[in-house]
Amino acid sequence: MKKSSIYGAGLACSVAVNLFFLVNLYVGASRKQPGWSQRAAAEAEVVAGVSCSGHGRAFLDGPVVDGKHVCECNSCYGGPDCSLFLPECLANADGGDPLFLEPFWVQHAASSAVLVSGWHRMSYSFGDLSTISSELEKLIRRVHAIAKNAVTEGRHIVFGVGSTQLLSAAVYALSPENSSSPARVVAAAPYYPLYEIQTEYFRSVDFRFEGDANLWKNSSDMAAANVIEFVTSPNNPDCQLNKAVLQGPLVKTIHDHAYYWPHFTAIPAPADEDLMIFTTSKLTGHAGSRLGWAVIKDEAVYQRMLQYIETSELGVSRDTQLRALKLLKAVLEGDGREIFEFAYRKMSTRWEKLRRALSTSTRFSLQPTAPQYCTFFQEVRGPSPAYAWLKCEREEEDDCSAVLHAANILGREGKKYGVENRHTRLSLLRSQDDFDLLLSRLTNLVSGEDGAKSSM
């Protein structure tokens, strides 16, 4: 045999052997299941499968008894498996926990689950030295485009620890620097209590809370005053689509749009203000993840807000951003409408039942609401606000929260929102157990109105 033939045969054999090992290496790797992920997934499945009678949940980070995760029960339920109803407990309509969306995520368990390695994002920053996930930012812009609730093109986006941190960052960014006169921070009553609480808590020399914006509307010194107005739309607590009250060369506005989603309000048009704040807590219901974002027009305001966030927290948790990324991917599956349609059905049904329960009452009334054309649903749709702003109509009942408390209903009194206590906010966002009990207690309260009148 010629030398060249022997060399050619040897080369072919060598190539074949190497190809064999390479194929087996990659095929074997593709067939091999990563053990750490199997173990983590199995643990999550076991905990998720703990039976709590439909009135509670077990969680991976929840209490463990005798080596087993145990149930955390909904309000008014107890026992090892949450099957024990506690008839004397208060119907909890306080707080804003958006647990009404939990069934949606149970239905989308696989697409919304996150499995995180122990070495995930250990750095202070992403690879580009940013503290913001560029992929998450893209998804946020897509969600707004689908919901038709905000203009994001050409705008900057800043992440915060929920909308709470962003509200404070916005006040900081809009306040004058090195001014002898602090900015006046105002909001039209009834207003979200955190605006006042947070502004006063930080006690900055650059800003101070000055109460109801309506009281400053005709003030003679408005033209020379630095003013920051919180404009909440839909408003918390009465869910009205508010507009700015104050106008002037030195008036700046922070538009809090936490509830400006198709499941809480009709969307007449995309919001297009200079500074807008949103949050996952009212979009997906994941209040505990603490992620909010601001959509900002002005570069200088964006830089100051970013400075505030990165100085105070070095940005939002990378784990939080990963979870939000996964949730928004699930939201955007298909045509991206499913969560809005699901949530709207839930909220509108609750409002129908609430109105029916109070329809014969002369003792209680609700905030005015009316059907409105929605650009998202492309039809006129009925109201589905997050909260009922209940008013006690009897002259002698000037503390509505106390009236409700006597009937085992826990609401949030009007004075926290800068108005009289004749109003009470009732949350309609909580679990189905909470809503059902609230509805039952209100129905009993209304049915006893005639008896209550005759005994007075």
Secondary structure as the mmCIF struct_conf table of DSSP 4:
data_model
#
loop_
_struct_conf.conf_type_id
_struct_conf.id
_struct_conf.beg_label_comp_id
_struct_conf.beg_label_asym_id
_struct_conf.beg_label_seq_id
_struct_conf.end_label_comp_id
_struct_conf.end_label_asym_id
_struct_conf.end_label_seq_id
HELX_RH_AL_P HELX_RH_AL_P1 LYS A 3 ARG A 31
BEND BEND1 LYS A 32 LYS A 32
HELX_RH_AL_P HELX_RH_AL_P2 GLY A 35 ALA A 48
TURN_TY1_P TURN_TY1_P1 GLY A 49 GLY A 49
TURN_TY1_P TURN_TY1_P2 SER A 53 GLY A 54
BEND BEND2 HIS A 55 HIS A 55
STRN STRN1 GLY A 56 ARG A 57
TURN_TY1_P TURN_TY1_P3 LEU A 60 ASP A 61
BEND BEND3 GLY A 62 GLY A 62
STRN STRN2 VAL A 64 VAL A 65
TURN_TY1_P TURN_TY1_P4 ASP A 66 GLY A 67
STRN STRN3 LYS A 68 HIS A 69
STRN STRN4 GLU A 72 CYS A 73
HELX_LH_PP_P HELX_LH_PP_P1 ASN A 74 ASN A 74
TURN_TY1_P TURN_TY1_P5 SER A 75 CYS A 76
STRN STRN5 TYR A 77 GLY A 78
BEND BEND4 GLY A 79 GLY A 79
TURN_TY1_P TURN_TY1_P6 PRO A 80 ASP A 81
BEND BEND5 CYS A 82 CYS A 82
STRN STRN6 LEU A 84 PHE A 85
TURN_TY1_P TURN_TY1_P7 PRO A 87 GLU A 88
BEND BEND6 CYS A 89 CYS A 89
STRN STRN7 ALA A 91 ASN A 92
BEND BEND7 GLY A 95 GLY A 95
HELX_RH_3T_P HELX_RH_3T_P1 LEU A 99 LEU A 101
HELX_RH_AL_P HELX_RH_AL_P3 GLU A 102 GLN A 107
TURN_TY1_P TURN_TY1_P8 HIS A 108 HIS A 108
HELX_RH_AL_P HELX_RH_AL_P4 ALA A 109 SER A 112
TURN_TY1_P TURN_TY1_P9 GLY A 118 ARG A 121
BEND BEND8 SER A 123 SER A 125
TURN_TY1_P TURN_TY1_P10 GLY A 127 ASP A 128
BEND BEND9 LEU A 129 LEU A 129
BEND BEND10 THR A 131 ILE A 132
HELX_RH_AL_P HELX_RH_AL_P5 SER A 134 ALA A 147
TURN_TY1_P TURN_TY1_P11 LYS A 148 LYS A 148
STRN STRN8 ALA A 150 ALA A 150
TURN_TY1_P TURN_TY1_P12 GLU A 153 GLY A 154
STRN STRN9 HIS A 156 GLY A 160
BEND BEND11 VAL A 161 VAL A 161
HELX_RH_AL_P HELX_RH_AL_P6 GLY A 162 LEU A 174
BEND BEND12 SER A 175 SER A 175
HELX_LH_PP_P HELX_LH_PP_P2 PRO A 176 PRO A 176
TURN_TY1_P TURN_TY1_P13 GLU A 177 ASN A 178
BEND BEND13 SER A 180 SER A 181
HELX_LH_PP_P HELX_LH_PP_P3 PRO A 182 PRO A 182
STRN STRN10 ALA A 183 ALA A 187
HELX_LH_PP_P HELX_LH_PP_P4 ALA A 188 ALA A 188
BEND BEND14 ALA A 189 PRO A 190
HELX_RH_AL_P HELX_RH_AL_P7 PRO A 193 PHE A 202
TURN_TY1_P TURN_TY1_P14 VAL A 205 ASP A 206
STRN STRN11 PHE A 207 ASP A 212
HELX_RH_3T_P HELX_RH_3T_P2 ALA A 213 TRP A 216
TURN_TY1_P TURN_TY1_P15 LYS A 217 ASN A 218
TURN_TY1_P TURN_TY1_P16 SER A 220 ASP A 221
HELX_RH_3T_P HELX_RH_3T_P3 MET A 222 ALA A 224
BEND BEND15 ALA A 225 ALA A 225
STRN STRN12 VAL A 227 THR A 232
BEND BEND16 SER A 233 PRO A 234
TURN_TY1_P TURN_TY1_P17 ASN A 236 ASP A 238
BEND BEND17 GLY A 248 GLY A 248
TURN_TY1_P TURN_TY1_P18 PRO A 249 LEU A 250
STRN STRN13 VAL A 251 ASP A 256
TURN_TY1_P TURN_TY1_P19 ALA A 258 TYR A 259
BEND BEND18 TRP A 261 TRP A 261
TURN_TY1_P TURN_TY1_P20 PRO A 262 PHE A 264
BEND BEND19 THR A 265 THR A 265
BEND BEND20 ALA A 269 ALA A 269
STRN STRN14 ALA A 271 ALA A 271
BEND BEND21 ASP A 274 ASP A 274
STRN STRN15 LEU A 275 THR A 279
HELX_RH_AL_P HELX_RH_AL_P8 THR A 280 LEU A 283
TURN_TY1_P TURN_TY1_P21 THR A 284 THR A 284
BEND BEND22 GLY A 285 GLY A 285
HELX_RH_3T_P HELX_RH_3T_P4 ALA A 287 SER A 289
STRN STRN16 GLY A 292 ILE A 296
BEND BEND23 LYS A 297 LYS A 297
HELX_RH_AL_P HELX_RH_AL_P9 GLU A 299 GLU A 313
BEND BEND24 LEU A 314 VAL A 316
HELX_RH_AL_P HELX_RH_AL_P10 ARG A 318 VAL A 331
TURN_TY1_P TURN_TY1_P22 LEU A 332 LEU A 332
BEND BEND25 GLU A 333 GLU A 333
TURN_TY1_P TURN_TY1_P23 GLY A 334 ASP A 335
BEND BEND26 GLY A 336 GLY A 336
HELX_RH_AL_P HELX_RH_AL_P11 GLU A 338 LEU A 358
TURN_TY1_P TURN_TY1_P24 SER A 359 THR A 360
BEND BEND27 THR A 362 ARG A 363
STRN STRN17 PHE A 364 SER A 365
STRN STRN18 GLN A 372 CYS A 374
TURN_TY1_P TURN_TY1_P25 THR A 375 GLN A 378
STRN STRN19 GLU A 379 ARG A 381
BEND BEND28 ALA A 386 ALA A 386
STRN STRN20 TYR A 387 CYS A 392
BEND BEND29 ARG A 394 ARG A 394
TURN_TY1_P TURN_TY1_P26 GLU A 395 GLU A 396
HELX_RH_AL_P HELX_RH_AL_P12 CYS A 400 ALA A 406
TURN_TY1_P TURN_TY1_P27 ALA A 407 ASN A 408
STRN STRN21 ILE A 409 LEU A 410
STRN STRN22 ARG A 412 GLU A 413
HELX_RH_3T_P HELX_RH_3T_P5 GLY A 414 TYR A 417
TURN_TY1_P TURN_TY1_P28 GLY A 418 GLY A 418
BEND BEND30 VAL A 419 VAL A 419
TURN_TY1_P TURN_TY1_P29 ASN A 421 ARG A 422
STRN STRN23 HIS A 423 SER A 427
BEND BEND31 ARG A 430 ARG A 430
HELX_RH_AL_P HELX_RH_AL_P13 GLN A 432 SER A 447
TURN_TY1_P TURN_TY1_P30 GLY A 448 GLY A 448
HELX_RH_AL_P HELX_RH_AL_P14 GLU A 449 SER A 454
TURN_TY1_P TURN_TY1_P31 SER A 455 SER A 455
#
